């Protein structure tokens, strides 16, 4: 129900802006407490430094922001069988595991580097940028976020491992 309620308000605001009737909520934030069925409106001030609407905007037309939405399909990725082949054929590889400590203690691929996703941004200096960096998690969702973040920081060699450890254990190491 909540998306319907908020969606109706958004549609109403769009109609007010398009038709020029009524009073649009420009400069206001609407808060809806569904548990108490109450609305509250807050006035907000624009940020003069905003790159979109500030005094000197640097974004003046629509632009695509590479990897902004963490869309796994737009990120470089490999399938689990490709990773297994790389591990079996090469003596050196960079595999980054971004799972939690409990998950890593339960099962870990040999020679993987473990940095939990929530610590990754502060520990980039521990990673090598000279070779591809394969990033793995439990199912591929957190590693996709990690790869997106790494790409935004200039680590173009980061590659998501689709399916993660779950796929590895199912397809490669079934023991």
Residue frames as qw, qx, qy, qz and C-alpha x, y, z in Angstrom:
[[0.000, 0.884, 0.467, 0.000, 0.00, 0.00, 0.00],
 [0.357, -0.726, 0.053, 0.586, 2.81, 2.41, 0.82],
 [0.332, -0.082, 0.532, 0.775, 4.16, 2.61, -2.77],
 [0.084, 0.626, 0.677, 0.377, 0.62, 3.33, -3.96],
 [0.230, -0.885, -0.318, 0.249, 0.15, 6.16, -1.48],
 [0.352, -0.609, 0.251, 0.665, 3.51, 7.78, -2.19],
 [0.339, 0.138, 0.674, 0.641, 3.19, 7.14, -5.93],
 [0.061, 0.792, 0.586, 0.160, -0.16, 8.92, -5.97],
 [0.247, -0.876, -0.065, 0.408, 1.39, 11.95, -4.28],
 [0.399, -0.333, 0.492, 0.698, 4.27, 11.95, -6.78],
 [0.257, 0.437, 0.704, 0.497, 1.84, 11.77, -9.70],
 [0.066, -0.900, -0.421, 0.088, -0.18, 14.64, -8.21],
 [0.325, -0.724, 0.171, 0.584, 2.98, 16.77, -7.94],
 [0.373, -0.020, 0.639, 0.672, 3.88, 16.00, -11.55],
 [0.140, 0.686, 0.651, 0.294, 0.41, 17.04, -12.73],
 [0.185, -0.908, -0.209, 0.312, 0.62, 20.28, -10.73],
 [0.360, -0.528, 0.380, 0.669, 3.99, 21.09, -12.33],
 [0.316, 0.171, 0.727, 0.585, 2.90, 20.18, -15.85],
 [0.039, 0.729, 0.623, 0.280, -0.40, 22.06, -15.74],
 [0.181, 0.312, -0.152, 0.920, 0.74, 25.00, -13.64],
 [0.534, -0.587, -0.233, -0.563, -2.20, 24.66, -11.26],
 [0.816, -0.524, -0.236, 0.064, -2.15, 24.31, -7.49],
 [0.160, -0.881, 0.426, -0.129, 0.88, 24.80, -5.28],
 [0.859, 0.220, -0.439, 0.148, 3.71, 22.31, -5.97],
 [0.748, -0.651, -0.001, 0.130, 5.88, 21.22, -3.05],
 [0.618, 0.560, -0.212, 0.509, 9.03, 22.83, -4.44],
 [0.087, 0.556, -0.470, 0.679, 11.45, 23.42, -1.59],
 [0.666, -0.370, 0.338, -0.553, 9.55, 21.09, 0.72],
 [0.249, 0.177, -0.952, 0.018, 9.94, 17.53, 1.94],
 [0.739, -0.270, -0.089, -0.610, 6.84, 15.48, 2.72],
 [0.030, 0.246, -0.927, 0.281, 7.13, 12.89, 5.48],
 [0.747, -0.196, -0.292, -0.564, 4.47, 10.18, 5.76],
 [0.196, -0.270, 0.861, -0.384, 4.19, 8.04, 8.90],
 [0.542, -0.083, -0.682, -0.484, 2.15, 5.05, 7.72],
 [0.360, -0.208, -0.850, 0.322, 1.81, 3.58, 11.22],
 [0.016, -0.447, -0.499, 0.742, 0.12, 6.72, 12.53],
 [0.306, 0.659, 0.600, 0.335, -1.41, 7.82, 9.19],
 [0.147, -0.900, -0.110, 0.396, 0.15, 11.27, 9.54],
 [0.617, 0.567, 0.117, 0.533, 1.84, 13.62, 7.10],
 [0.354, -0.805, -0.026, 0.475, 4.35, 16.33, 7.95],
 [0.583, 0.729, 0.090, 0.347, 5.86, 18.89, 5.59],
 [0.576, -0.569, 0.062, 0.584, 9.36, 20.33, 6.06],
 [0.361, 0.926, -0.093, -0.062, 10.82, 23.37, 4.31],
 [0.819, -0.175, 0.228, 0.497, 14.26, 22.73, 2.85],
 [0.068, 0.886, -0.208, -0.408, 16.84, 25.18, 1.55],
 [0.846, 0.514, -0.085, 0.116, 18.68, 24.58, -1.71],
 [0.732, -0.417, 0.200, 0.500, 22.41, 23.89, -1.54],
 [0.259, 0.905, -0.150, -0.303, 24.21, 26.78, -3.30],
 [0.153, -0.576, 0.756, 0.270, 27.11, 24.36, -4.07],
 [0.768, 0.227, 0.584, -0.138, 24.86, 21.74, -5.73],
 [0.256, -0.246, 0.666, 0.656, 26.31, 20.67, -9.11],
 [0.159, 0.451, 0.812, 0.334, 22.81, 20.42, -10.55],
 [0.079, -0.831, -0.485, -0.262, 20.84, 23.35, -9.12],
 [0.497, -0.585, -0.175, 0.617, 23.38, 25.52, -7.28],
 [0.064, 0.871, -0.036, -0.486, 24.72, 28.95, -8.21],
 [0.216, 0.646, -0.618, -0.393, 27.27, 27.52, -10.67],
 [0.904, 0.042, 0.376, -0.199, 25.88, 24.18, -11.91],
 [0.083, -0.505, 0.763, 0.394, 28.32, 21.90, -13.71],
 [0.252, 0.242, 0.923, 0.162, 25.61, 19.46, -14.81],
 [0.286, 0.363, -0.008, -0.887, 23.49, 21.26, -17.38],
 [0.701, 0.210, -0.403, -0.550, 22.13, 18.34, -19.41],
 [0.942, -0.203, 0.192, -0.189, 21.37, 14.66, -18.82],
 [0.274, 0.626, -0.730, 0.000, 24.53, 12.55, -18.61],
 [0.930, -0.121, -0.338, -0.074, 25.15, 8.86, -18.09],
 [0.304, -0.720, 0.575, -0.242, 27.07, 8.07, -14.94],
 [0.628, 0.283, -0.722, -0.065, 29.03, 4.87, -15.55],
 [0.490, -0.082, -0.827, 0.263, 28.16, 2.08, -13.08],
 [0.240, -0.339, 0.261, -0.871, 25.93, 4.42, -11.03],
 [0.772, -0.217, -0.011, -0.597, 23.10, 1.95, -10.46],
 [0.384, -0.370, 0.837, -0.124, 25.28, -1.04, -9.67],
 [0.861, 0.322, -0.014, -0.393, 23.73, -2.80, -12.63],
 [0.693, -0.329, 0.615, 0.181, 25.56, -6.11, -12.70],
 [0.751, 0.493, 0.399, 0.182, 25.02, -6.35, -16.46],
 [0.325, 0.928, -0.093, 0.158, 27.02, -3.17, -17.08],
 [0.389, -0.765, 0.513, 0.008, 29.97, -4.29, -14.95],
 [0.475, 0.448, -0.752, -0.092, 32.76, -6.57, -16.12],
 [0.749, -0.298, 0.456, -0.378, 32.03, -10.07, -14.87],
 [0.338, 0.309, -0.869, -0.185, 33.03, -13.67, -15.28],
 [0.867, -0.236, -0.233, -0.373, 31.20, -16.89, -14.61],
 [0.686, -0.580, 0.422, -0.124, 32.33, -19.22, -11.84],
 [0.940, 0.138, 0.239, 0.201, 33.70, -21.80, -14.32],
 [0.490, 0.768, -0.136, 0.390, 35.92, -19.12, -15.87],
 [0.309, -0.805, 0.405, -0.303, 37.30, -18.29, -12.42],
 [0.894, -0.264, 0.362, 0.000, 37.99, -21.98, -11.75],
 [0.828, 0.459, 0.074, 0.314, 39.92, -22.20, -15.02],
 [0.165, 0.861, -0.268, 0.400, 41.96, -19.10, -14.13],
 [0.580, -0.656, 0.428, -0.225, 42.78, -20.52, -10.70],
 [0.940, -0.045, 0.328, 0.080, 43.74, -23.94, -12.12],
 [0.758, 0.531, 0.091, 0.368, 45.88, -22.60, -14.99],
 [0.216, 0.795, -0.223, 0.522, 47.61, -19.59, -13.46],
 [0.608, -0.130, -0.561, 0.547, 49.99, -19.52, -10.55],
 [0.117, -0.198, -0.308, 0.923, 49.14, -15.91, -9.68],
 [0.136, -0.593, -0.586, -0.535, 45.67, -14.43, -9.46],
 [0.057, -0.089, 0.398, -0.911, 43.95, -11.74, -7.42],
 [0.398, -0.482, -0.719, -0.304, 40.72, -12.91, -5.81],
 [0.095, -0.218, 0.398, -0.886, 39.02, -10.55, -3.37],
 [0.342, -0.454, -0.822, -0.033, 36.38, -12.00, -1.03],
 [0.111, -0.359, 0.115, -0.920, 34.04, -9.30, 0.35],
 [0.633, -0.464, -0.571, -0.241, 31.90, -11.54, 2.58],
 [0.497, -0.757, 0.200, -0.374, 31.58, -11.32, 6.37],
 [0.061, -0.544, 0.808, -0.218, 34.00, -12.99, 8.76],
 [0.684, -0.028, 0.636, -0.356, 31.50, -15.74, 9.64],
 [0.827, 0.511, 0.040, -0.233, 30.96, -16.54, 5.95],
 [0.418, 0.701, -0.575, 0.060, 34.71, -16.67, 5.25],
 [0.307, -0.426, 0.796, -0.302, 35.33, -18.88, 8.28],
 [0.819, 0.155, 0.435, -0.342, 32.71, -21.32, 6.98],
 [0.806, 0.314, 0.404, 0.298, 34.24, -21.66, 3.49],
 [0.010, 0.871, -0.239, -0.430, 36.98, -19.89, 1.58],
 [0.837, 0.524, -0.039, 0.151, 38.70, -20.30, -1.77],
 [0.771, -0.313, 0.061, 0.551, 42.45, -20.77, -1.30],
 [0.460, -0.038, 0.158, 0.873, 44.65, -17.71, -1.70],
 [0.001, 0.786, 0.424, 0.450, 41.75, -15.28, -1.73],
 [0.182, 0.144, -0.333, 0.914, 42.23, -11.90, -0.06],
 [0.250, -0.658, -0.710, 0.012, 39.51, -11.18, 2.47],
 [0.044, -0.018, -0.190, 0.981, 38.28, -7.62, 2.97],
 [0.148, 0.582, 0.763, -0.241, 34.65, -7.25, 4.10],
 [0.238, 0.656, 0.461, 0.549, 32.60, -4.99, 1.84],
 [0.257, -0.937, -0.228, -0.071, 32.01, -2.44, 4.61],
 [0.552, -0.673, 0.213, 0.443, 35.81, -2.06, 5.07],
 [0.737, 0.343, 0.363, 0.454, 36.81, -2.07, 1.40],
 [0.230, 0.921, 0.101, 0.299, 36.83, 1.69, 0.79],
 [0.344, -0.889, 0.295, -0.070, 39.32, 2.22, 3.63],
 [0.708, -0.389, 0.556, 0.195, 41.63, -0.65, 2.64],
 [0.731, 0.677, 0.012, -0.091, 42.19, -0.10, -1.09],
 [0.085, 0.811, -0.579, -0.012, 45.96, 0.21, -0.58],
 [0.601, -0.286, 0.742, -0.074, 46.03, -3.54, 0.19],
 [0.801, 0.440, 0.398, -0.079, 44.97, -4.41, -3.36],
 [0.416, -0.241, 0.551, 0.682, 47.11, -4.80, -6.47],
 [0.481, 0.695, 0.148, -0.514, 46.05, -2.80, -9.50],
 [0.001, 0.534, -0.691, -0.488, 48.46, -4.46, -11.93],
 [0.077, -0.042, -0.955, -0.285, 46.35, -7.54, -12.75],
 [0.502, -0.401, -0.460, -0.613, 42.64, -8.31, -12.95],
 [0.152, -0.140, 0.712, -0.671, 40.99, -8.28, -9.54],
 [0.457, -0.295, -0.748, -0.379, 38.25, -10.89, -9.34],
 [0.265, -0.222, 0.466, -0.814, 35.71, -9.99, -6.64],
 [0.481, -0.220, -0.821, -0.213, 33.52, -12.65, -5.03],
 [0.398, -0.264, 0.450, -0.755, 30.86, -12.81, -2.32],
 [0.499, 0.062, 0.807, -0.310, 28.12, -15.29, -1.39],
 [0.573, 0.515, 0.635, -0.057, 25.87, -14.86, -4.44],
 [0.460, 0.340, 0.391, 0.722, 27.26, -12.01, -6.55],
 [0.075, -0.905, -0.363, -0.207, 25.27, -9.06, -5.16],
 [0.449, -0.841, 0.074, 0.291, 27.85, -7.65, -2.72],
 [0.611, -0.171, 0.430, 0.643, 30.70, -8.31, -5.13],
 [0.311, 0.662, 0.469, 0.495, 28.77, -6.34, -7.76],
 [0.222, -0.966, -0.131, -0.029, 28.56, -3.42, -5.34],
 [0.619, -0.577, 0.270, 0.459, 32.26, -3.77, -4.58],
 [0.564, 0.198, 0.488, 0.636, 33.18, -3.79, -8.28],
 [0.118, 0.859, 0.366, 0.339, 31.01, -0.74, -8.87],
 [0.395, -0.905, 0.036, 0.152, 32.69, 1.10, -6.01],
 [0.665, -0.322, 0.388, 0.551, 36.15, 0.04, -7.19],
 [0.463, 0.487, 0.468, 0.575, 35.42, 1.25, -10.73],
 [0.059, -0.954, -0.228, -0.186, 34.24, 4.60, -9.38],
 [0.491, -0.802, 0.234, 0.248, 37.64, 4.89, -7.64],
 [0.293, 0.775, -0.498, -0.256, 39.57, 4.12, -10.84],
 [0.430, -0.280, 0.858, 0.029, 40.09, 0.36, -10.41],
 [0.656, 0.395, -0.265, -0.587, 39.08, -0.56, -13.97],
 [0.346, 0.301, -0.886, -0.069, 40.62, -4.03, -13.51],
 [0.381, -0.030, 0.744, -0.548, 37.91, -5.14, -11.00],
 [0.462, 0.007, -0.712, -0.528, 35.71, -7.98, -12.28],
 [0.664, -0.204, 0.367, -0.618, 32.59, -9.38, -10.60],
 [0.076, 0.103, -0.988, -0.085, 32.34, -13.16, -10.13],
 [0.622, -0.147, -0.232, -0.733, 28.73, -14.05, -10.99],
 [0.829, -0.207, -0.480, -0.196, 27.03, -16.48, -8.65],
 [0.287, -0.732, 0.459, -0.415, 29.64, -16.13, -5.91],
 [0.139, -0.351, 0.895, -0.238, 30.64, -18.80, -3.42],
 [0.725, 0.167, 0.485, -0.460, 27.20, -20.43, -3.68],
 [0.781, 0.557, -0.164, -0.231, 27.82, -21.15, -7.37],
 [0.207, 0.621, -0.748, 0.105, 31.42, -22.19, -6.66],
 [0.388, -0.214, 0.825, -0.351, 30.31, -24.78, -4.10],
 [0.772, 0.328, 0.368, -0.402, 27.52, -26.02, -6.37],
 [0.756, 0.634, -0.106, -0.125, 29.43, -26.19, -9.68],
 [0.413, 0.683, -0.568, 0.203, 33.14, -26.48, -8.82],
 [0.113, 0.268, -0.844, 0.451, 33.70, -27.78, -5.30],
 [0.684, -0.300, -0.357, -0.560, 30.73, -30.01, -4.63],
 [0.553, -0.023, -0.758, 0.346, 32.37, -31.74, -1.65]]
